[in-house]
């Protein structure tokens, strides 16, 4: 390592690991610090131990976890937290809740984590699709335009019988739509309670239920 690199390495070592991980990939941080891969792994493991202790507070003392993590915008940190407990997303700053990678990882493990994602990501079709695959009830977090998308709603209902409950979260217009309501109640008559007040009086629809 030349003199300039040694100088850079000594400066980098004074920077907190959390900060370095916010801006660089793991391999780049190792090169900047100038240590062997074995020693660097020991450093990372020490950091992970600290993060694991924080994650325990998420389970046992959410208020303490919130205080400990306030102001932390480190993507690597939050990715670690949500990969172990996706509910941690609710305490993340907006930048993290709007981070597609972190949000996808949280939803992969717990569909309802979508409720803590940013509004922009809640309206992302791919993210909503993943959440719905975990639980059809996640459709409640869809955008108004999605809740009024007849083709989307019909496709979801046709994929699985249990998806008929999606009628509960549809727009008022679709809750009064004969085709949508008939498909829902033909699978599960109890979903008629989620239909609009006018179509509930339609004897043809009631007959299907």
FIKOLZA-1660 file (N, C-alpha, C; in steps of 0.1 Angstrom, whole numbers, plus 5000, padded with zeros to 4 digits):
% residues 209
   i   px   py   pz ch aa at
   1 5009 4988 5000  A  X  N
   1 5000 5000 5000  A  X CA
   1 5009 5012 5000  A  X  C
   2 5007 5022 4991  A  X  N
   2 5015 5033 4990  A  X CA
   2 5012 5044 5001  A  X  C
   3 5020 5054 5002  A  X  N
   3 5019 5064 5013  A  X CA
   3 5005 5071 5013  A  X  C
   4 5000 5074 5000  A  X  N
   4 4987 5081 5000  A  X CA
   4 4976 5072 5005  A  X  C
   5 4977 5059 5001  A  X  N
   5 4967 5049 5005  A  X CA
   5 4967 5047 5021  A  X  C
   6 4980 5047 5026  A  X  N
   6 4981 5046 5041  A  X CA
   6 4975 5057 5048  A  X  C
   7 4977 5069 5042  A  X  N
   7 4971 5081 5048  A  X CA
   7 4956 5081 5048  A  X  C
   8 4951 5077 5036  A  X  N
   8 4936 5076 5034  A  X CA
   8 4930 5066 5044  A  X  C
   9 4937 5054 5045  A  X  N
   9 4933 5044 5054  A  X CA
   9 4932 5049 5068  A  X  C
  10 4942 5056 5073  A  X  N
  10 4942 5061 5087  A  X CA
  10 4930 5071 5089  A  X  C
  11 4927 5079 5079  A  X  N
  11 4916 5088 5080  A  X CA
  11 4902 5080 5080  A  X  C
  12 4901 5070 5071  A  X  N
  12 4889 5063 5071  A  X CA
  12 4886 5055 5084  A  X  C
  13 4896 5051 5090  A  X  N
  13 4895 5043 5103  A  X CA
  13 4888 5052 5114  A  X  C
  14 4889 5065 5112  A  X  N
  14 4883 5074 5122  A  X CA
  14 4868 5076 5119  A  X  C
  15 4864 5072 5108  A  X  N
  15 4849 5073 5104  A  X CA
  15 4841 5061 5110  A  X  C
  16 4830 5064 5116  A  X  N
  16 4822 5053 5121  A  X CA
  16 4818 5043 5110  A  X  C
  17 4818 5030 5114  A  X  N
  17 4814 5020 5104  A  X CA
  17 4800 5022 5098  A  X  C
  18 4791 5026 5106  A  X  N
  18 4777 5029 5102  A  X CA
  18 4778 5039 5090  A  X  C
  19 4786 5049 5091  A  X  N
  19 4787 5060 5081  A  X CA
  19 4792 5054 5068  A  X  C
  20 4803 5047 5069  A  X  N
  20 4809 5041 5057  A  X CA
  20 4800 5032 5050  A  X  C
  21 4792 5024 5058  A  X  N
  21 4783 5014 5051  A  X CA
  21 4771 5021 5045  A  X  C
  22 4769 5034 5049  A  X  N
  22 4758 5042 5042  A  X CA
  22 4762 5046 5028  A  X  C
  23 4775 5047 5025  A  X  N
  23 4779 5052 5013  A  X CA
  23 4786 5042 5004  A  X  C
  24 4791 5031 5010  A  X  N
  24 4799 5022 5002  A  X CA
  24 4795 5007 5004  A  X  C
  25 4798 4999 4994  A  X  N
  25 4795 4984 4995  A  X CA
  25 4805 4979 5005  A  X  C
  26 4802 4967 5010  A  X  N
  26 4811 4960 5020  A  X CA
  26 4825 4959 5015  A  X  C
  27 4827 4954 5003  A  X  N
  27 4840 4952 4997  A  X CA
  27 4848 4965 4996  A  X  C
  28 4841 4976 4992  A  X  N
  28 4848 4989 4991  A  X CA
  28 4852 4994 5005  A  X  C
  29 4844 4991 5015  A  X  N
  29 4847 4996 5029  A  X CA
  29 4859 4988 5033  A  X  C
  30 4860 4975 5030  A  X  N
  30 4872 4967 5034  A  X CA
  30 4884 4973 5028  A  X  C
  31 4884 4976 5015  A  X  N
  31 4895 4982 5008  A  X CA
  31 4899 4995 5014  A  X  C
  32 4889 5003 5017  A  X  N
  32 4892 5017 5023  A  X CA
  32 4899 5016 5036  A  X  C
  33 4894 5006 5045  A  X  N
  33 4900 5005 5058  A  X CA
  33 4914 4998 5057  A  X  C
  34 4916 4990 5047  A  X  N
  34 4929 4984 5045  A  X CA
  34 4932 4972 5054  A  X  C
  35 4922 4964 5056  A  X  N
  35 4924 4952 5065  A  X CA
  35 4921 4939 5057  A  X  C
  36 4926 4928 5062  A  X  N
  36 4923 4915 5056  A  X CA
  36 4908 4912 5056  A  X  C
  37 4904 4903 5048  A  X  N
  37 4890 4899 5047  A  X CA
  37 4886 4893 5061  A  X  C
  38 4895 4885 5067  A  X  N
  38 4891 4878 5080  A  X CA
  38 4889 4889 5091  A  X  C
  39 4898 4898 5092  A  X  N
  39 4897 4909 5102  A  X CA
  39 4885 4917 5099  A  X  C
  40 4882 4920 5086  A  X  N
  40 4871 4929 5083  A  X CA
  40 4858 4922 5087  A  X  C
  41 4858 4908 5085  A  X  N
  41 4846 4901 5088  A  X CA
  41 4843 4901 5103  A  X  C
  42 4854 4901 5111  A  X  N
  42 4853 4903 5125  A  X CA
  42 4847 4916 5129  A  X  C
  43 4851 4926 5122  A  X  N
  43 4846 4940 5124  A  X CA
  43 4831 4940 5121  A  X  C
  44 4827 4935 5110  A  X  N
  44 4813 4934 5106  A  X CA
  44 4805 4926 5116  A  X  C
  45 4810 4915 5120  A  X  N
  45 4803 4907 5130  A  X CA
  45 4800 4915 5142  A  X  C
  46 4810 4923 5147  A  X  N
  46 4808 4931 5158  A  X CA
  46 4797 4941 5156  A  X  C
  47 4797 4947 5144  A  X  N
  47 4786 4956 5141  A  X CA
  47 4772 4949 5141  A  X  C
  48 4772 4937 5135  A  X  N
  48 4760 4929 5134  A  X CA
  48 4755 4926 5148  A  X  C
  49 4764 4923 5157  A  X  N
  49 4760 4920 5171  A  X CA
  49 4753 4932 5177  A  X  C
  50 4758 4944 5175  A  X  N
  50 4752 4956 5180  A  X CA
  50 4738 4958 5173  A  X  C
  51 4737 4955 5160  A  X  N
  51 4724 4956 5154  A  X CA
  51 4714 4946 5159  A  X  C
  52 4719 4934 5162  A  X  N
  52 4711 4924 5167  A  X CA
  52 4705 4928 5181  A  X  C
  53 4713 4934 5189  A  X  N
  53 4709 4939 5202  A  X CA
  53 4697 4949 5200  A  X  C
  54 4699 4958 5191  A  X  N
  54 4689 4968 5188  A  X CA
  54 4676 4961 5183  A  X  C
  55 4677 4950 5175  A  X  N
  55 4666 4943 5170  A  X CA
  55 4658 4937 5181  A  X  C
  56 4665 4932 5192  A  X  N
  56 4658 4926 5203  A  X CA
  56 4648 4936 5210  A  X  C
  57 4653 4949 5210  A  X  N
  57 4644 4959 5216  A  X CA
  57 4631 4961 5208  A  X  C
  58 4632 4958 5195  A  X  N
  58 4620 4960 5186  A  X CA
  58 4610 4950 5191  A  X  C
  59 4614 4938 5196  A  X  N
  59 4604 4928 5201  A  X CA
  59 4600 4931 5215  A  X  C
  60 4610 4934 5223  A  X  N
  60 4607 4936 5238  A  X CA
  60 4603 4950 5243  A  X  C
  61 4609 4960 5236  A  X  N
  61 4606 4973 5240  A  X CA
  61 4606 4983 5228  A  X  C
  62 4596 4983 5220  A  X  N
  62 4595 4991 5208  A  X CA
  62 4598 5005 5210  A  X  C
  63 4594 5011 5221  A  X  N
  63 4597 5025 5224  A  X CA
  63 4612 5028 5225  A  X  C
  64 4619 5018 5232  A  X  N
  64 4634 5020 5233  A  X CA
  64 4640 5018 5219  A  X  C
  65 4635 5008 5211  A  X  N
  65 4640 5006 5198  A  X CA
  65 4639 5019 5190  A  X  C
  66 4627 5025 5191  A  X  N
  66 4624 5038 5183  A  X CA
  66 4634 5049 5187  A  X  C
  67 4637 5050 5200  A  X  N
  67 4647 5060 5205  A  X CA
  67 4661 5057 5200  A  X  C
  68 4665 5044 5200  A  X  N
  68 4678 5040 5196  A  X CA
  68 4680 5042 5181  A  X  C
  69 4670 5041 5173  A  X  N
  69 4671 5041 5159  A  X CA
  69 4668 5055 5153  A  X  C
  70 4664 5064 5161  A  X  N
  70 4660 5077 5156  A  X CA
  70 4671 5084 5149  A  X  C
  71 4669 5088 5136  A  X  N
  71 4679 5094 5128  A  X CA
  71 4688 5085 5121  A  X  C
  72 4687 5072 5122  A  X  N
  72 4696 5063 5115  A  X CA
  72 4690 5061 5101  A  X  C
  73 4698 5065 5091  A  X  N
  73 4693 5063 5077  A  X CA
  73 4702 5053 5069  A  X  C
  74 4709 5045 5076  A  X  N
  74 4718 5035 5070  A  X CA
  74 4710 5024 5064  A  X  C
  75 4710 5023 5050  A  X  N
  75 4702 5013 5043  A  X CA
  75 4706 4999 5048  A  X  C
  76 4720 4997 5049  A  X  N
  76 4724 4983 5053  A  X CA
  76 4719 4980 5067  A  X  C
  77 4718 4989 5076  A  X  N
  77 4713 4987 5090  A  X CA
  77 4698 4983 5089  A  X  C
  78 4690 4991 5082  A  X  N
  78 4676 4988 5081  A  X CA
  78 4673 4975 5073  A  X  C
  79 4681 4972 5063  A  X  N
  79 4679 4960 5056  A  X CA
  79 4681 4948 5065  A  X  C
  80 4691 4949 5074  A  X  N
  80 4694 4939 5084  A  X CA
  80 4682 4937 5094  A  X  C
  81 4677 4949 5098  A  X  N
  81 4666 4949 5108  A  X CA
  81 4653 4942 5102  A  X  C
  82 4649 4947 5090  A  X  N
  82 4636 4942 5084  A  X CA
  82 4638 4927 5080  A  X  C
  83 4650 4923 5076  A  X  N
  83 4652 4909 5072  A  X CA
  83 4649 4900 5084  A  X  C
  84 4651 4905 5096  A  X  N
  84 4649 4897 5108  A  X CA
  84 4635 4900 5114  A  X  C
  85 4630 4912 5113  A  X  N
  85 4617 4915 5118  A  X CA
  85 4611 4927 5109  A  X  C
  86 4603 4923 5099  A  X  N
  86 4598 4933 5090  A  X CA
  86 4589 4944 5096  A  X  C
  87 4585 4942 5108  A  X  N
  87 4577 4952 5115  A  X CA
  87 4586 4964 5119  A  X  C
  88 4599 4962 5118  A  X  N
  88 4608 4973 5121  A  X CA
  88 4607 4985 5111  A  X  C
  89 4601 4982 5100  A  X  N
  89 4599 4992 5089  A  X CA
  89 4591 5004 5094  A  X  C
  90 4582 5002 5104  A  X  N
  90 4574 5012 5109  A  X CA
  90 4582 5023 5116  A  X  C
  91 4594 5020 5121  A  X  N
  91 4602 5029 5128  A  X CA
  91 4613 5036 5119  A  X  C
  92 4613 5031 5107  A  X  N
  92 4624 5036 5098  A  X CA
  92 4620 5051 5093  A  X  C
  93 4630 5059 5090  A  X  N
  93 4628 5072 5084  A  X CA
  93 4622 5071 5070  A  X  C
  94 4616 5082 5066  A  X  N
  94 4610 5082 5053  A  X CA
  94 4619 5077 5042  A  X  C
  95 4632 5081 5042  A  X  N
  95 4641 5076 5031  A  X CA
  95 4642 5061 5030  A  X  C
  96 4641 5054 5041  A  X  N
  96 4641 5040 5041  A  X CA
  96 4628 5034 5037  A  X  C
  97 4617 5040 5042  A  X  N
  97 4604 5035 5039  A  X CA
  97 4601 5037 5024  A  X  C
  98 4609 5046 5018  A  X  N
  98 4607 5048 5003  A  X CA
  98 4619 5041 4996  A  X  C
  99 4626 5032 5002  A  X  N
  99 4637 5025 4996  A  X CA
  99 4631 5012 4991  A  X  C
 100 4631 5010 4978  A  X  N
 100 4625 4998 4972  A  X CA
 100 4631 4985 4977  A  X  C
 101 4644 4985 4978  A  X  N
 101 4650 4972 4982  A  X CA
 101 4647 4968 4996  A  X  C
 102 4647 4978 5005  A  X  N
 102 4643 4975 5019  A  X CA
 102 4629 4971 5021  A  X  C
 103 4620 4978 5014  A  X  N
 103 4606 4976 5015  A  X CA
 103 4602 4962 5009  A  X  C
 104 4608 4959 4997  A  X  N
 104 4605 4946 4991  A  X CA
 104 4610 4934 5001  A  X  C
 105 4621 4936 5007  A  X  N
 105 4626 4926 5017  A  X CA
 105 4616 4924 5028  A  X  C
 106 4611 4935 5033  A  X  N
 106 4602 4935 5045  A  X CA
 106 4589 4928 5040  A  X  C
 107 4583 4931 5029  A  X  N
 107 4571 4926 5024  A  X CA
 107 4572 4911 5021  A  X  C
 108 4584 4907 5016  A  X  N
 108 4586 4893 5013  A  X CA
 108 4584 4884 5025  A  X  C
 109 4587 4890 5037  A  X  N
 109 4586 4882 5049  A  X CA
 109 4572 4885 5056  A  X  C
 110 4566 4896 5053  A  X  N
 110 4554 4900 5060  A  X CA
 110 4546 4910 5051  A  X  C
 111 4536 4905 5044  A  X  N
 111 4529 4913 5035  A  X CA
 111 4524 4926 5040  A  X  C
 112 4519 4926 5053  A  X  N
 112 4513 4938 5058  A  X CA
 112 4523 4949 5061  A  X  C
 113 4536 4946 5059  A  X  N
 113 4546 4956 5061  A  X CA
 113 4544 4967 5051  A  X  C
 114 4536 4965 5040  A  X  N
 114 4533 4975 5030  A  X CA
 114 4527 4987 5036  A  X  C
 115 4520 4985 5047  A  X  N
 115 4513 4997 5054  A  X CA
 115 4523 5007 5059  A  X  C
 116 4536 5003 5061  A  X  N
 116 4546 5012 5066  A  X CA
 116 4555 5018 5055  A  X  C
 117 4552 5013 5043  A  X  N
 117 4560 5018 5031  A  X CA
 117 4555 5032 5028  A  X  C
 118 4563 5039 5020  A  X  N
 118 4559 5053 5016  A  X CA
 118 4547 5052 5007  A  X  C
 119 4539 5062 5006  A  X  N
 119 4528 5063 4997  A  X CA
 119 4532 5059 4983  A  X  C
 120 4543 5064 4978  A  X  N
 120 4548 5061 4965  A  X CA
 120 4550 5046 4962  A  X  C
 121 4556 5039 4972  A  X  N
 121 4558 5025 4970  A  X CA
 121 4545 5017 4972  A  X  C
 122 4536 5022 4981  A  X  N
 122 4523 5015 4982  A  X CA
 122 4516 5015 4969  A  X  C
 123 4518 5025 4961  A  X  N
 123 4511 5025 4948  A  X CA
 123 4519 5019 4936  A  X  C
 124 4530 5013 4940  A  X  N
 124 4538 5006 4930  A  X CA
 124 4532 4992 4928  A  X  C
 125 4529 4989 4915  A  X  N
 125 4521 4977 4912  A  X CA
 125 4529 4964 4916  A  X  C
 126 4542 4964 4914  A  X  N
 126 4550 4952 4917  A  X CA
 126 4550 4949 4932  A  X  C
 127 4551 4960 4940  A  X  N
 127 4552 4959 4954  A  X CA
 127 4538 4955 4959  A  X  C
 128 4528 4960 4954  A  X  N
 128 4514 4957 4959  A  X CA
 128 4511 4942 4955  A  X  C
 129 4516 4938 4943  A  X  N
 129 4513 4924 4939  A  X CA
 129 4520 4914 4949  A  X  C
 130 4532 4917 4953  A  X  N
 130 4539 4909 4962  A  X CA
 130 4532 4908 4976  A  X  C
 131 4527 4920 4980  A  X  N
 131 4520 4920 4993  A  X CA
 131 4507 4912 4992  A  X  C
 132 4500 4914 4981  A  X  N
 132 4487 4906 4979  A  X CA
 132 4490 4891 4979  A  X  C
 133 4501 4887 4973  A  X  N
 133 4504 4873 4973  A  X CA
 133 4506 4867 4987  A  X  C
 134 4510 4876 4996  A  X  N
 134 4511 4872 5010  A  X CA
 134 4497 4872 5017  A  X  C
 135 4489 4882 5014  A  X  N
 135 4476 4883 5020  A  X CA
 135 4467 4892 5011  A  X  C
 136 4456 4887 5007  A  X  N
 136 4447 4895 4998  A  X CA
 136 4442 4908 5005  A  X  C
 137 4442 4908 5018  A  X  N
 137 4438 4919 5026  A  X CA
 137 4447 4931 5024  A  X  C
 138 4459 4929 5019  A  X  N
 138 4468 4940 5016  A  X CA
 138 4463 4949 5005  A  X  C
 139 4452 4945 4998  A  X  N
 139 4447 4953 4988  A  X CA
 139 4441 4966 4994  A  X  C
 140 4438 4966 5007  A  X  N
 140 4433 4978 5013  A  X CA
 140 4443 4990 5012  A  X  C
 141 4456 4987 5010  A  X  N
 141 4466 4997 5009  A  X CA
 141 4468 5002 4995  A  X  C
 142 4460 4996 4985  A  X  N
 142 4462 5000 4971  A  X CA
 142 4458 5014 4969  A  X  C
 143 4462 5020 4958  A  X  N
 143 4458 5034 4955  A  X CA
 143 4443 5034 4951  A  X  C
 144 4437 5045 4950  A  X  N
 144 4423 5047 4946  A  X CA
 144 4421 5042 4932  A  X  C
 145 4431 5045 4923  A  X  N
 145 4430 5040 4909  A  X CA
 145 4430 5025 4908  A  X  C
 146 4438 5019 4917  A  X  N
 146 4439 5004 4916  A  X CA
 146 4426 4998 4922  A  X  C
 147 4421 5004 4932  A  X  N
 147 4408 4999 4938  A  X CA
 147 4396 5001 4928  A  X  C
 148 4398 5009 4918  A  X  N
 148 4388 5012 4909  A  X CA
 148 4391 5005 4895  A  X  C
 149 4401 4997 4895  A  X  N
 149 4405 4990 4883  A  X CA
 149 4398 4977 4881  A  X  C
 150 4387 4977 4874  A  X  N
 150 4378 4965 4872  A  X CA
 150 4386 4953 4867  A  X  C
 151 4394 4954 4857  A  X  N
 151 4401 4943 4852  A  X CA
 151 4411 4937 4862  A  X  C
 152 4417 4945 4870  A  X  N
 152 4426 4940 4880  A  X CA
 152 4419 4933 4891  A  X  C
 153 4408 4938 4895  A  X  N
 153 4399 4932 4906  A  X CA
 153 4394 4919 4901  A  X  C
 154 4389 4918 4889  A  X  N
 154 4383 4905 4883  A  X CA
 154 4394 4895 4882  A  X  C
 155 4406 4899 4878  A  X  N
 155 4417 4890 4876  A  X CA
 155 4421 4884 4890  A  X  C
 156 4422 4892 4900  A  X  N
 156 4425 4888 4913  A  X CA
 156 4415 4878 4919  A  X  C
 157 4402 4881 4917  A  X  N
 157 4391 4873 4921  A  X CA
 157 4392 4859 4915  A  X  C
 158 4395 4859 4902  A  X  N
 158 4396 4846 4894  A  X CA
 158 4408 4837 4898  A  X  C
 159 4418 4843 4904  A  X  N
 159 4430 4836 4907  A  X CA
 159 4428 4826 4919  A  X  C
 160 4419 4830 4928  A  X  N
 160 4417 4822 4940  A  X CA
 160 4403 4825 4946  A  X  C
 161 4397 4815 4951  A  X  N
 161 4384 4817 4957  A  X CA
 161 4384 4826 4969  A  X  C
 162 4395 4825 4977  A  X  N
 162 4396 4833 4989  A  X CA
 162 4398 4848 4986  A  X  C
 163 4400 4851 4973  A  X  N
 163 4402 4865 4969  A  X CA
 163 4389 4873 4968  A  X  C
 164 4378 4866 4969  A  X  N
 164 4365 4873 4967  A  X CA
 164 4363 4884 4978  A  X  C
 165 4370 4882 4989  A  X  N
 165 4369 4892 5000  A  X CA
 165 4374 4906 4995  A  X  C
 166 4381 4906 4984  A  X  N
 166 4387 4919 4979  A  X CA
 166 4376 4929 4976  A  X  C
 167 4364 4924 4974  A  X  N
 167 4352 4933 4972  A  X CA
 167 4351 4944 4984  A  X  C
 168 4356 4939 4995  A  X  N
 168 4355 4948 5007  A  X CA
 168 4364 4961 5005  A  X  C
 169 4374 4960 4997  A  X  N
 169 4383 4971 4996  A  X CA
 169 4382 4978 4982  A  X  C
 170 4373 4974 4974  A  X  N
 170 4371 4980 4961  A  X CA
 170 4365 4994 4962  A  X  C
 171 4366 5002 4951  A  X  N
 171 4360 5015 4951  A  X CA
 171 4345 5013 4952  A  X  C
 172 4337 5024 4956  A  X  N
 172 4323 5023 4957  A  X CA
 172 4317 5020 4943  A  X  C
 173 4323 5025 4933  A  X  N
 173 4318 5022 4919  A  X CA
 173 4318 5007 4916  A  X  C
 174 4329 5000 4920  A  X  N
 174 4330 4986 4917  A  X CA
 174 4322 4978 4927  A  X  C
 175 4319 4983 4939  A  X  N
 175 4310 4976 4948  A  X CA
 175 4296 4977 4944  A  X  C
 176 4293 4985 4934  A  X  N
 176 4280 4986 4928  A  X CA
 176 4280 4979 4914  A  X  C
 177 4291 4974 4909  A  X  N
 177 4292 4968 4896  A  X CA
 177 4287 4954 4896  A  X  C
 178 4277 4951 4888  A  X  N
 178 4270 4937 4888  A  X CA
 178 4280 4926 4885  A  X  C
 179 4289 4928 4876  A  X  N
 179 4298 4917 4872  A  X CA
 179 4308 4914 4883  A  X  C
 180 4313 4924 4889  A  X  N
 180 4323 4923 4900  A  X CA
 180 4316 4916 4912  A  X  C
 181 4304 4921 4916  A  X  N
 181 4297 4916 4928  A  X CA
 181 4293 4902 4926  A  X  C
 182 4287 4899 4914  A  X  N
 182 4283 4885 4911  A  X CA
 182 4294 4875 4912  A  X  C
 183 4306 4879 4907  A  X  N
 183 4317 4870 4907  A  X CA
 183 4321 4867 4922  A  X  C
 184 4321 4878 4930  A  X  N
 184 4325 4877 4944  A  X CA
 184 4315 4868 4952  A  X  C
 185 4302 4871 4950  A  X  N
 185 4292 4864 4958  A  X CA
 185 4290 4849 4953  A  X  C
 186 4293 4847 4941  A  X  N
 186 4292 4833 4935  A  X CA
 186 4302 4824 4942  A  X  C
 187 4313 4830 4947  A  X  N
 187 4323 4822 4953  A  X CA
 187 4320 4821 4968  A  X  C
 188 4316 4833 4974  A  X  N
 188 4314 4833 4988  A  X CA
 188 4302 4843 4991  A  X  C
 189 4290 4837 4994  A  X  N
 189 4278 4845 4995  A  X CA
 189 4280 4856 5006  A  X  C
 190 4288 4854 5016  A  X  N
 190 4289 4864 5027  A  X CA
 190 4295 4877 5022  A  X  C
 191 4302 4877 5010  A  X  N
 191 4308 4889 5006  A  X CA
 191 4298 4899 5001  A  X  C
 192 4285 4895 5000  A  X  N
 192 4274 4904 4996  A  X CA
 192 4274 4916 5006  A  X  C
 193 4278 4914 5018  A  X  N
 193 4277 4925 5028  A  X CA
 193 4287 4936 5024  A  X  C
 194 4297 4933 5015  A  X  N
 194 4306 4944 5011  A  X CA
 194 4302 4951 4998  A  X  C
 195 4291 4946 4992  A  X  N
 195 4286 4952 4980  A  X CA
 195 4279 4965 4984  A  X  C
 196 4277 4974 4973  A  X  N
 196 4271 4987 4975  A  X CA
 196 4256 4985 4979  A  X  C
 197 4250 4995 4986  A  X  N
 197 4237 4994 4991  A  X CA
 197 4226 4992 4980  A  X  C
 198 4228 4997 4968  A  X  N
 198 4218 4996 4958  A  X CA
 198 4218 4982 4952  A  X  C
 199 4230 4976 4949  A  X  N
 199 4231 4963 4943  A  X CA
 199 4227 4952 4952  A  X  C
 200 4227 4955 4965  A  X  N
 200 4223 4945 4975  A  X CA
 200 4208 4942 4974  A  X  C
 201 4201 4952 4968  A  X  N
 201 4187 4951 4966  A  X CA
 201 4183 4943 4953  A  X  C
 202 4193 4941 4945  A  X  N
 202 4191 4934 4932  A  X CA
 202 4189 4919 4934  A  X  C
 203 4177 4915 4931  A  X  N
 203 4173 4901 4934  A  X CA
 203 4181 4891 4926  A  X  C
 204 4186 4895 4914  A  X  N
 204 4194 4886 4906  A  X CA
 204 4208 4883 4913  A  X  C
 205 4213 4894 4918  A  X  N
 205 4226 4893 4925  A  X CA
 205 4224 4885 4938  A  X  C
 206 4213 4888 4946  A  X  N
 206 4210 4880 4958  A  X CA
 206 4209 4866 4955  A  X  C
 207 4203 4863 4943  A  X  N
 207 4201 4849 4939  A  X CA
 207 4214 4841 4937  A  X  C
 208 4223 4848 4932  A  X  N
 208 4237 4842 4929  A  X CA
 208 4243 4839 4943  A  X  C
 209 4241 4848 4952  A  X  N
 209 4247 4846 4966  A  X CA
 209 4241 4834 4972  A  X  C
% end
